[in-house]
Amino acid sequence: MEAGRQVFTVDLLERYASKGRGVITCMAAGNDVIVLGTSKGWIIRHDFGVGDSYDIDLSVGRPGEQSIHRVFVDPGGSHCIATVTGVGGADTFYVHAKWTKPRILSKLKGLVVNAVAWNRQQITEASTREVILGMDNGQLYEIAVDEKDKKEKHINLLFELRELPEAFMGLQMETASTSNGTRYYVMAVTPTRLYSFTGIGNLETLFASYVDRPVRFMELPGEVPNSELHFFIKQRRAVHFAWLSGAGIYHGGLNFGAQHSSPVGDENFVENKALLDYSKLSEGAEVVKPTSLAVSEFHFLLLLGNKVKVVNRISEQIIEELQFDLTSESISRGIIGLCSDASAGLFYAYDQHSIFQVTVNDEGRDMWKVYLNLKEYAAALANCRDPLQRDQVYLAQAEAAFSSKDFLRAASFYAKINYILSFEEITLKFISSNEQDALRTFLLRKLDSLAKDDKCQITMISTWATELYLDKINRLLLEDDTALENRNSEYYSIIKEFRAFLSDCKDVLDEVTTMKLLESYGRVDELVYFASLKEQYEIVVHHYIQQGEAKKALEVLQKPSVPIDLQYKFAPDLIMLDAYETVEWWMITKNLNPRKLIPAMMRYSSEPHAKNETHEVIKYLEFCVHRLQNEDPGVHNLLLSLYAKQEDDSALLRFLQCKFGKGRPNGLEFFYDPKYALRLCLKEKRMRACVHIYSMMSMHEEAVALALQVDPELAKAEADKVEDDEDLRKKLWLMVAKHVVEQEKGTKRENIRKAIAFLKETDGLLKIEDILPFFPDFVLIDDFKEAICLSLEDYNKQIEQLKQEMNDATHGADNIRNDISALAQRYAVVDRDEECGVCHRKILTAVWDHRMARGYTSVGAMAPFYVFPCGHAFHAQCLIAQVTKCTNRAQAEYILDLQRQLTLLGGETKRSSNGVLVEDDSITSITQTDKIRSQLDDAIASECPFCGDLMIREISLPFIFPEEADEAASWEIKPQNISSQKSFSLVV
């Protein structure tokens, strides 16, 4: 114990606590309430919580001298039970804190109560619930009292000792809730025995069950001045007990949740039992037994004469002796006894007149040392208050393990030390002992205990641990030649552990340093593993390619975190290593640009392949072109070049005939370069493909010329493809005809017949005279007689057809002239009340603008007007205004310009009254004014503005134009002021 820091201190609480009511005979405490019993039959209650005190005389009505034998207070300080003894026998009383008068428990008359067990879990201020009373005659009673009833509910005999009828000196009770009900634990002591009872239900059924079965007890013979039983309560639950017996202090832990049930339901809830021999308390040869006992969390307070010795419950060593300031009249008797207040955590000692308070000052502060000296390290750690204390415990554990050659265990404890021993000292201990495994274990455990902020130290320790792992791996390989063959060997175990370490420390290990270490030790597999952890996928893929494991390399490249550029970088090596797997991975990889794979595909294509072998590049390019609809010219050109190099040109021709861009707006039909395709096909002598390319490039003459070298039928098909240019088509067929005539090797007559048959294939495009120049000059005309006659007949039919067409044209011209003459005589009748469709004034009005009359037929003093076949009539000026308003801006400007020209022209064209021209009486004599007016007529009078398209287009015009905004505003409905409105009531 540290000097100057006492755990227990004694203070005088009350000097003359008995208030002249006799001397103190007994005492009990609970919840800052002290109840004293005196030699004159009084009980004195001190409530230090509220500062109140009162006394009650229990000897009233009893003859002779009366003394309080025992007094008991519940943990809450509300309920009190006291036993009075005297000449008339014994009586037991119950007193509530709120009562001023006691209530006698008449059924207990004559019985001396030595011990009381309160139900701490269920007791309340208003009710005691079940209470067990231990009697001087070896009987146990159950009692329950309610404050409001002013009397006991019931008093039942529970149990009686028959084998050895001794007085019960101490009682304790504990309850616990289980799924089957409430389980009771009862412990009782006599001068020589400790009994334990347990069961489920209630107290009556509990003790009734012991009628048919023996009672569990512990017997410790010996004489003791006063046998006592105490529970230490922590958080309203008993955690350990102590019995002041004749042989010593029997104590142990309490575990009321222990499930070591016997078949009959009994349980042994006492753990870690021990006996403190009284000989340890006496310095001399004579053994002195305590007269009273109190129990704290870690200590026993033992009353020996007028002193209280404090004994550590764990070490069984006396740590302190408490002295009391006794008055002269109390010295003779000395300290009578000890009691405790579990609720307040206080202890009391009392003599005949005074009360002393024993205060506990952090009794657990040095318990870690106690447990450490006993080598109970777990308990020592549980009682440490600061890191330095924990370090001392860890150091003791580590040194003990180190001394016993358990270096790995020592390393684990050394790693937990942070202050009292430096990192360097610990590592040197293992290095000097050549314990590399233990050193590695220490470093790993130290890593676990370091804070994340110690980045530098974490990196250094992790790197050191890495090197120790590598050294261990190499040593295992040197020591055991079969380590690589046995998968269950220590070598594979340490490899697995090392990889887990790399995975855990990948973020703290320096990448460059770690890779150099792995490389220097030749651990290629671990290097690749660490590179993958650090996402250095280039190293990983390169390793797999060197090992020939293309599939593993592709699996790495398929990870989402791998840059797509690595796909392109390693594509040449991968496709050469395993073309099938590589192409399959390419086809399932998204966002892959085939253009960037062209170098790899060209490298693969440059290598020779078997005839029956599937060309993987062609398969991938076909996938890109047909499935992915790739439009890259480079991809299409490469696929075309690979097709061209194949012996069978059917795939090439199919590719050339595919129109990949068909149906796409403003798109090309093909994406390869036709000039490159043509050069390639010429180089590879793919003539049919060349013919198709020439035709596609509209180079039909070259296509036909080349096709004639391959197949005349192909040349004919190419010549027939030209449809929009008759001359070119004829020229192409002449080329074919010349080839046919010149290539025939039969007799002359047979050649002529073939030439005539060829003419029929042209569907009349070529005549006999077109192919005659291709025959020799000495060919007889008789051979062509039939063909020439047919040609002459055909010409004759064409001449007759032309004559008929000329006659039809002449007849049509005559009809047109007659129609023109009839149109000049057409007229319309206008009623005198007819109104203009625009201004609604009469058409036949005399008010008009003479400037507008220029170019119009003069009808007296009337204004010019238009009449339409539908019956609508308009003034010329009104019609112009209506049309310009409804038509588009360009047309309106055109009409106004014509109107201005008519206004500016000064001359008038002479016309007859019916509107027929009279000047030179000829259509060709129309003056400039008439031309302009004719144009104006076409512009404004081609259709009625009310019945034609102009009226339909007016649907899109607004009802109110911008210039009519004022008119629209005048129609706006403005809301009136609500307050200005008047309300009228209607009488119903």
Long-range contacts (C-beta under 8 A, 24 or more apart in sequence): 1-319, 1-320, 1-366, 2-366, 5-361, 6-320, 6-361, 7-299, 7-310, 7-319, 7-320, 7-360, 7-361, 7-362, 7-363, 7-365, 8-299, 8-301, 8-308, 8-310, 8-320, 8-322, 8-347, 8-358, 8-359, 8-360, 8-361, 8-363, 9-358, 9-359, 9-361, 10-308, 10-322, 10-323, 10-324, 10-349, 10-356, 10-357, 10-358, 11-356, 11-357, 11-359, 12-325, 12-354, 12-355, 12-356, 12-357, 13-348, 13-354, 13-355, 13-356, 13-357, 14-46, 14-354, 14-355, 15-327, 15-353, 15-354, 16-353, 16-354, 17-44, 17-46, 17-350, 17-353, 17-354, 17-355, 18-42, 18-44, 18-352, 18-353, 19-44, 19-55, 21-55, 22-67, 23-333, 23-352, 23-353, 24-336, 24-350, 24-351, 24-352, 24-353, 24-355, 25-67, 25-68, 25-69, 25-336, 26-68, 26-69, 26-70, 26-71, 26-337, 27-71, 27-336, 27-337, 27-339, 27-348, 27-350, 27-355, 28-71, 28-72, 28-73, 28-80, 28-339, 29-73, 29-339, 29-340, 29-341, 29-344, 29-346, 29-348, 30-73, 30-74, 30-75, 30-76, 30-77, 30-341, 30-342, 30-343, 31-75, 31-76, 31-77, 31-341, 31-343, 31-344, 32-77, 32-341, 32-343, 32-344, 33-73, 33-77, 33-97, 34-341, 34-348, 34-355, 35-71, 35-73, 35-80, 35-82, 36-71, 36-350, 36-355, 37-67, 37-68, 37-69, 37-70, 37-71, 37-82, 38-67, 38-68, 39-65, 39-67, 39-68, 40-65, 40-66, 40-67, 41-65, 41-66, 41-67, 41-68, 41-84, 41-86, 42-68, 43-68, 43-71, 43-80, 43-82, 43-95, 43-102, 45-80, 45-97, 47-77, 47-97, 49-77, 54-100, 56-95, 56-100, 56-101, 56-102, 58-82, 58-84, 58-91, 58-93, 58-102, 59-84, 59-86, 62-86, 62-87, 62-88, 62-91, 63-87, 63-88, 64-88, 69-112, 69-113, 70-113, 70-114, 70-115, 72-113, 72-116, 74-118, 74-123, 74-128, 75-118, 75-120, 75-123, 75-233, 75-342, 75-343, 76-123, 76-124, 76-125, 76-343, 77-343, 78-125, 78-147, 79-118, 79-123, 79-128, 79-145, 81-105, 81-113, 81-116, 81-131, 81-133, 83-112, 83-113, 85-112, 92-133, 94-145, 94-152, 96-147, 97-125, 98-147, 99-147, 103-145, 103-150, 103-151, 103-152, 105-143, 105-152, 105-155, 107-152, 107-155, 108-133, 108-141, 108-143, 108-155, 111-135, 111-136, 111-137, 111-139, 111-141, 112-136, 112-137, 114-167, 114-168, 114-169, 114-170, 115-168, 115-169, 115-170, 115-171, 115-188, 115-229, 116-171, 117-171, 117-172, 117-173, 117-186, 117-188, 118-173, 119-173, 119-175, 120-173, 120-174, 120-233, 120-236, 121-174, 121-175, 121-176, 121-236, 122-175, 130-173, 130-202, 130-203, 132-158, 132-171, 132-173, 132-186, 132-203, 133-171, 134-167, 134-168, 134-169, 134-170, 134-171, 134-188, 135-167, 135-168, 136-167, 136-168, 137-165, 137-167, 138-165, 138-166, 138-167, 138-168, 138-190, 139-168, 140-168, 140-171, 140-188, 140-207, 142-203, 142-204, 156-204, 158-203, 158-204, 158-207, 159-197, 159-207, 159-210, 161-190, 164-190, 164-192, 164-193, 166-190, 166-191, 166-192, 166-193, 167-191, 169-226, 169-227, 169-228, 169-229, 170-227, 170-228, 170-229, 170-230, 170-243, 171-229, 172-229, 172-230, 172-231, 172-238, 172-241, 174-231, 174-237, 174-238, 174-254, 174-256, 176-256, 176-257, 183-256, 185-254, 185-256, 185-269, 187-229, 187-231, 187-241, 188-229, 189-227, 189-228, 189-229, 189-243, 189-245, 190-227, 191-223, 191-224, 191-227, 191-245, 191-246, 192-219, 192-220, 192-221, 192-222, 192-245, 192-246, 193-217, 193-218, 193-219, 193-220, 194-218, 194-219, 194-220, 194-229, 194-243, 194-245, 194-250, 196-268, 196-269, 196-270, 198-265, 198-266, 198-267, 198-269, 199-265, 199-266, 200-265, 209-264, 209-265, 213-264, 213-266, 216-266, 216-268, 218-250, 220-245, 220-246, 220-247, 220-248, 220-250, 220-275, 221-246, 221-247, 222-246, 222-247, 223-289, 224-289, 225-289, 225-290, 225-291, 226-291, 226-292, 226-337, 228-292, 228-293, 230-293, 230-294, 230-295, 230-340, 231-295, 232-295, 232-296, 232-297, 232-342, 233-342, 234-297, 240-295, 240-313, 241-270, 241-295, 242-293, 242-295, 242-300, 242-313, 244-290, 244-292, 244-293, 246-289, 247-275, 247-277, 248-275, 248-276, 248-277, 248-278, 249-275, 249-276, 249-278, 249-290, 249-293, 249-300, 249-302, 250-274, 250-275, 251-275, 251-276, 251-295, 251-300, 251-313, 276-300, 276-311, 276-313, 276-316, 280-311, 280-316, 280-317, 280-318, 281-309, 281-311, 281-318, 291-337, 292-335, 292-336, 292-337, 292-338, 293-338, 294-338, 294-339, 294-340, 294-347, 294-358, 295-340, 296-347, 296-360, 296-363, 297-363, 297-364, 298-363, 298-364, 298-367, 298-370, 299-363, 301-338, 301-347, 301-358, 303-335, 303-337, 303-338, 303-349, 305-334, 305-335, 306-331, 306-334, 306-335, 308-335, 308-338, 308-349, 308-358, 312-370, 314-367, 314-370, 314-371, 314-374, 314-376, 315-370, 315-373, 315-374, 322-349, 322-358, 324-349, 324-351, 324-356, 325-356, 326-351, 326-354, 327-351, 327-353, 327-354, 329-353, 330-354, 368-393, 372-396, 375-400, 387-418, 387-419, 388-419, 388-420, 390-416, 391-416, 391-417, 391-418, 391-419, 391-420, 391-421, 392-420, 395-420, 395-421, 402-429, 407-433, 407-435, 407-437, 407-438, 408-437, 408-438, 408-441, 410-438, 411-435, 411-438, 411-439, 411-441, 411-442, 411-445, 412-441, 412-442, 412-445, 414-442, 415-441, 415-442, 415-443, 415-444, 415-445, 415-446, 415-448, 415-449, 416-445, 416-449, 418-449, 436-468, 436-471, 436-472, 437-472, 439-468, 440-465, 440-468, 440-469, 440-472, 443-468, 444-501, 447-505, 455-508, 458-508, 459-508, 459-509, 459-510, 462-505, 462-508, 462-509, 463-509, 463-510, 463-513, 463-514, 463-517, 465-501, 465-505, 466-501, 466-502, 466-505, 466-509, 466-514, 466-517, 467-517, 469-494, 469-497, 469-498, 469-501, 470-498, 470-517, 470-518, 470-521, 470-523, 471-521, 473-498, 473-521, 473-523, 474-521, 495-526, 498-526, 499-526, 499-529, 502-526, 502-529, 502-530, 502-533, 503-533, 506-530, 506-533, 506-534, 511-536, 532-556, 535-561, 535-562, 537-562, 537-563, 537-566, 538-566, 538-569, 541-566, 541-570, 542-570, 545-570, 545-573, 545-574, 545-577, 548-577, 550-574, 550-577, 550-578, 550-581, 550-582, 551-578, 551-581, 554-581, 554-582, 554-585, 557-585, 558-585, 558-589, 564-591, 564-592, 567-592, 568-593, 568-596, 568-597, 568-600, 571-597, 571-599, 571-600, 572-599, 572-600, 572-603, 572-604, 574-600, 575-600, 575-601, 575-603, 575-604, 575-616, 575-617, 576-603, 576-604, 576-607, 579-604, 579-616, 579-617, 580-614, 580-616, 582-616, 583-616, 583-617, 583-619, 583-620, 586-620, 587-620, 587-623, 594-620, 594-621, 594-624, 594-628, 594-630, 594-632, 594-635, 595-632, 595-634, 595-635, 598-634, 598-635, 598-638, 601-638, 602-638, 605-638, 605-642, 615-642, 617-642, 618-642, 618-643, 625-660, 629-660, 631-660, 631-661, 631-671, 632-671, 633-671, 633-672, 633-673, 635-671, 636-660, 636-670, 636-671, 636-672, 637-672, 637-673, 637-676, 637-677, 639-672, 640-672, 640-677, 640-680, 641-680, 644-680, 644-681, 644-684, 644-686, 644-689, 645-684, 649-686, 649-688, 649-689, 652-681, 652-686, 652-689, 653-688, 653-689, 653-692, 656-689, 656-692, 656-693, 656-696, 657-692, 670-696, 688-714, 691-718, 695-721, 700-728, 700-732, 701-728, 701-731, 701-732, 701-735, 704-732, 704-735, 704-736, 705-735, 708-735, 708-736, 708-739, 712-736, 712-739, 712-740, 712-743, 715-739, 716-761, 726-765, 729-765, 730-765, 730-766, 730-770, 733-762, 733-765, 733-766, 734-766, 734-770, 734-771, 737-762, 737-766, 737-770, 737-771, 737-774, 738-771, 738-774, 741-771, 741-774, 741-775, 742-774, 748-779, 748-783, 749-783, 752-779, 752-783, 752-784, 752-787, 756-786, 756-787, 759-787, 767-791, 767-794, 820-923, 824-916, 825-916, 827-914, 828-867, 828-869, 830-865, 830-867, 830-873, 834-873, 835-873, 836-865, 836-873, 836-874, 836-875, 836-878, 837-872, 837-873, 837-874, 837-878, 837-882, 837-945, 837-946, 838-874, 838-875, 838-878, 838-879, 838-881, 838-882, 839-875, 839-878, 841-875, 843-873, 843-875, 848-875, 848-877, 849-877, 851-903, 852-876, 852-877, 852-899, 852-902, 852-903, 853-908, 854-902, 854-903, 854-905, 854-906, 854-907, 854-908, 854-929, 855-902, 855-905, 855-908, 855-909, 855-929, 855-930, 855-932, 855-933, 855-936, 856-933, 857-911, 857-913, 857-915, 858-908, 858-911, 859-913, 866-940, 866-941, 868-941, 868-943, 868-944, 868-947, 869-944, 870-944, 870-946, 870-947, 872-944, 872-945, 872-946, 872-947, 874-945, 879-940, 879-941, 879-945, 880-936, 880-940, 882-945, 883-939, 883-940, 883-945, 883-950, 886-945, 886-950, 886-953, 886-954, 886-957, 887-950, 891-939, 894-939, 895-936, 895-939, 895-940, 898-932, 898-935, 898-936, 898-939, 899-936, 901-932, 902-929, 902-932, 902-933, 902-936, 905-929, 905-932
